Amino acid sequence: MAEEKAGQGMHECTHMQDLMKVQREIIRRHIDEHKWFQHIADKNEAVSDFLDKFGWIMRELICGHFCEDRFDCAAAQKYLPPKPDP
């Protein structure tokens, strides 16, 4: 019941393509260093490892802090910063 109420008037994410574009660019810039630091030879394995370790941070930052639709997006609600105490 609380989930229904929290989701009323909200839409699903319409910026997933933007999120993926940002992630691809970040990975492209940092994958060689990640491979070296993690001792991973295979690029695909390194990309998967990078996303496992850092993908959640990228999503939380983008969805919870920078997306212009974050307050009306059901997917972003769990990434919003906590509200300050009154």
C-alpha positions in Angstrom: 0.0 0.0 0.0 2.8 2.4 0.8 4.5 1.6 -2.5 1.3 2.5 -4.3 1.0 5.8 -2.5 4.7 6.6 -3.1 4.4 5.9 -6.8 1.2 7.9 -7.5 1.7 10.6 -10.1 5.2 9.4 -10.9 6.6 8.1 -14.1 9.2 5.6 -14.9 12.7 6.7 -16.0 12.8 8.3 -19.4 16.6 9.2 -19.2 18.0 5.6 -19.2 19.7 6.3 -22.5 21.3 9.4 -21.0 22.5 7.4 -18.1 24.0 4.7 -20.3 25.7 7.3 -22.5 27.4 8.8 -19.4 28.4 5.4 -18.1 29.9 4.4 -21.5 31.9 7.7 -21.6 33.2 7.3 -18.1 34.2 3.6 -18.8 35.9 4.6 -22.1 38.1 7.1 -20.3 39.0 4.9 -17.3 38.9 1.3 -18.5 42.7 1.0 -19.2 43.6 2.2 -15.7 40.9 -0.1 -14.2 42.3 -3.1 -16.1 45.8 -2.3 -14.8 44.8 -1.7 -11.2 42.6 -4.8 -11.1 45.0 -7.0 -13.0 42.3 -7.8 -15.6 43.6 -8.5 -19.1 40.2 -8.9 -20.9 38.5 -5.6 -21.7 34.9 -7.1 -21.5 35.7 -8.6 -18.1 37.1 -5.2 -17.0 34.0 -3.4 -18.1 31.8 -5.8 -16.2 34.0 -5.5 -13.1 33.9 -1.7 -13.4 30.1 -1.6 -13.6 29.8 -4.0 -10.7 32.0 -1.8 -8.5 31.0 1.7 -9.7 27.8 1.5 -11.7 25.6 2.0 -8.6 27.6 5.1 -7.7 27.0 6.6 -11.1 23.3 5.8 -11.0 22.9 7.2 -7.6 24.6 10.4 -8.5 22.8 10.9 -11.7 19.3 9.7 -10.7 19.3 11.0 -7.1 21.1 14.3 -7.5 21.4 15.6 -11.1 18.3 14.3 -13.1 15.9 17.1 -13.6 12.9 14.7 -13.3 14.2 12.9 -10.1 11.4 14.1 -7.9 8.7 12.8 -10.2 10.5 9.6 -11.2 9.5 6.4 -9.5 12.9 4.8 -10.3 14.9 7.7 -8.8 13.1 7.8 -5.4 15.4 5.4 -3.7 18.4 7.5 -4.8 17.2 10.9 -3.5 19.3 12.3 -0.6 17.6 12.1 2.8 15.4 15.0 3.7 16.9 17.2 6.5 15.3 17.0 9.9 12.8 19.9 10.5 
